[in-house]
């Protein structure tokens, strides 16, 4: 007698679980006919307090153990790369794990666009931290609707510039764009009220450079009479010479500072109470840390290896702690998706020890990044006059033992 394949049962369970969850929260689910398999199973239109919105996504649903890869889940892109990355409606991938009944998700369109067409991944990576359930539904809907809205009005311009530079801009940010005579792109980015802006240059491979009006103009032009900036430059600030800016590019950046200052000081803005910044209190600016990337990477890796040397199960315990953390930032969860589903990267992290690694160069950059995400909650950098072990403060996901741990023999 004919039997129903187990894979079909699990696949249908995945579809039913996601449909039920979304409809319980009053969102509209329209199933796409299985005869038209173009890599999507659902259209989902979101509602807001009972009102139907114009925000719609497409969803590809997978169910079963076969989608596990590395420390996460992976959905093959196959022939869907163009439709998932270039379509008018963003596509999300959802995996149903029958072992724990969890639904986990990833924004496939965002992930493909982040990597670009020349480095397109073969899989959409999904982190087990990206759980979709009753407690996370509001956050998921908010993120999805925000992403859908990226292609409307001014936000469409910010989206284009953000995808070009690999940066996420807030709708309230000041973002201005300039193309020089060599067809190089320059982006001026400043948050409202900030004195420091970020310049993003295609000629510098979009590496962010912190600048002020003073740092850019000090060698080229006299400062405006009403300028009240600090007398000495922060060593973290870039100059026009550092960036190789031409006179016209400096003038453009100066105009950006002027226009954004006018926008910040416009009468229609709400008055924001100062919280005691140095500009208002008259205090000297506090010391900012300037430390070379290779120095901090080497120091952090040495601290990681020290702990693993005395706590061999540190990675396993840290991963478990992270899985139970519900406050991970969405950008980190999205980054975990692509890192955790690369078996080679996961294998390097799981084998991390002084026997396998001596320097940062012995690790792939992706493995080093995943180790940081697993093991460390925050890294704070203090003043450069401090000793290195005081200048760099690590907040571990698993706190350091208060009593010495004997090393295993």
ABEGO torsion letter per residue (X at the ends): XBBBBAAAAAAAAAAAAAAAAAAAAGBBBBBBBAABBAGBABBBBBBBGGBBBABBBBBBBBBEAAABBEABBBBBAEAAAAAAAABABBBBBBBBBAAAGBBBBBBAAAAAAAAEAAABBABBBBBAABBBBAAAAAAAAAAAAAAAAAABEAAAAAAAAAAAAGBBBBAABBBBBBBBAAGBBBBBBBBBGBABBBBBBAAAGGBBBBBBAAAAAAAABBBBAABABBABBBAABBBAAAAGBBAAAAAAAAAAAAAAAAAAABAABBBBBBAGBAAAAGBBBBBBBBBBAAAAAAAAAAAAAAAAAABAAAAAAAAAAAAABAABBAAAAAAAAAAAABAAAAAAAAABBAAABABAAABBAAAAAAAAAAABABBBBBBAABBAAAABBBBBABBBBABBBBBBX
